[in-house]
Amino acid sequence: MTYSGRRLPRALFLAPSAAVLVMAAAGCSSSDAQASITVPTPSSEAAAYCEALHKELPKTVAGMDRSDPEPDSDLTAGWGDGAIVLRCGVPRPSKMEDAQSDAVDADGVNWLLEQREGAGPRFTTTYRKAYVEVTLPEEFAHDITPLAEFAASVGKTVPKSL
C-alpha cells in the first residue's frame, strides 16, 4: 500500500468524538435518571405496615405516573420522576412535639405539615403505627390533593395508633 499524502477530512476524526459526547450526555440525562433517596430503617412492625402500603399505593398521583426512586425498596415510592416522594417508616418528626405545628386532614388521614426552605412541603402522617412521609414540589405548597390520593392506601394498611 502506498501512501498518497492525502489527509483524511477533519470531520472523520471529529464525528466519533461527537458521537461519544452525545452518548455520554444521553446517559446522564435527567429524564432517564431516577431520584436517589435515603431508605428509612423502621422497626419490623412498622416495616410490615410499610410493605402492605407499598402494594396498595396508586399508580398515578396528581396526574404523574409512578417512578420509584433508587435504591429500590418497599419503604419508598415516587411519582413524576421524583417530583413526589413517599417514604414509609421514617422516624417521628421532632416538630410533632410543638403544639403550634400545622396539620391537615386529607380524607381521614392526618398529616403534619413542614415547610422546607427552597423546596416544597413535607407531610408526615400522625396517629399511625408507622410514620409515612410525603414530599411534594413547591407547586403543591397550598394543595393537599396528592395527600388525598394516598388516604385510602394509608387508611387500609397503616393502623391508627390511638
N, C-alpha and C positions, 0 to 999 in steps of 0.2 A: 504494500500500500504506500503510495507516495503522498507526501504532504504537499498540498496545493498552496498553503499560505493563506487560505481564506479563513477569516474569522467567523465564528458562529454568531448569529444575531444575539445581541444582549438579552432580548426578550426570552430566549430559550433558557437562560440562566435564572432570570427573574421569575418566570412562570412557576417553577417548582417551589420557590421561596414563598411566593404569594399564596400558593395553594396550601402550604403548611401553615401559614399565618391564619388563613381563613378557617382551616380545620381546627386550629388551636382555639381561636375565638369562639367557634361554634361549640366546642367542648366546654367552654367556660360561660356560656350564655346563661343569663339569669332565668330565662324562660324554661330551661331544662333543669335547672338546679332546684333542689328542694331545700327548704329551710332546715337547719340543724338546731335542735333544742336539747335541753337537759331533761333527761328522763327522771321522773320522781322515784324515790325509793320508799314506798309505803309499807305499812305492816302487812302481814299476809292476809288479814281480814279485809283491809281496805283494798288490797290488790285484787282480791276475788270480786269485790264490787266493781272495781275498775274494768276488769276483764269482761264482766257481764255488760257494763256500759258500752265498752268498745264495740261489741256485737250489735248493739241497738242504735248506734249513732246514725244520724241521717246522711244520705249520700250527697245532698246539697244543703248549703246554709247560705241564706241571703243571696241566692242565685249563683253561688260559687260551688264548683264541683270539689269533691273530696280529693285531697292530695296530701297524704300523710307525710310528716317530716321525717328526717333521718335523725337518729337511728330508728329503725322500725321497732315499734313497741305497742303492746296493748294498753299502755298507760298514756299514750299520746295520739293525737289526730289533728289533721289540718284541712283547711278548705281554701281554695283560691291561691295555691302556691305559697302558703304560709301567711296569707292575709289574716285568717282566723286560725288560732291555735288553741287546742284543748289539751290540758294535762290533768290527769286524774291521780289522786293520791299525794297531792302536794301537802307540805306542812301547813298547819293552821297559821294564817297571816297574823302578825302581831297587831295589826290595825283592828282586828276584831275585838281587842281589849278596850278600844276607845269608844265610849258611849256616844260620841258625836260623829261616828263613822256614817257614811252614806250607804244605804242599801236599797235594793229594788226587788220587787216581786215580779217574776215573769211566769205566768200561768202556773202558780202554785209552788214555784221553786224560788227561794230567797237567795240573793246574791249580794255580797259585799262589793262595793264599788271603790276602786282605787284609780285615781287619775295619775297617769305617768307623764313625766316631763318629756316632751318631744316625741311622744308616742300615743297611741290610742289607749282607751281604758282597759283595765284588767278587772275581771269579776271572779269572785270565788264563792262557791256555794256555802251557805250557813245551815246549821241544824241538820247536817247529814253525817252518816257514818264514815264517809270518805270525802275529802275536800276536792272539788272539781274546779279547776281554774280555766278561764277562757280569756284570751287576749284578742282584742278587736282593733282594726285600723282606726285612725282618727275620724274617718267619715262616720263612724258609729258612736261618736262621743255622746250623743244625745238620743240614741236609738237603741232600744233593747230588743228589737225584733229578732236578732240572731239568738239571744238568750231564750226567747220563747220557743224557738225551734229545737232547743236542747231539752226543754222542760219534760216532755213525755219520756224521753230516754232516761234522764236522770231520775225522774219520779218512779219509774218502773224498776230500776236496777240498784239505786243507792238509797237505802232506807233512811228515814228521818232518825235523828239521834235524840229527839225529845219526845 
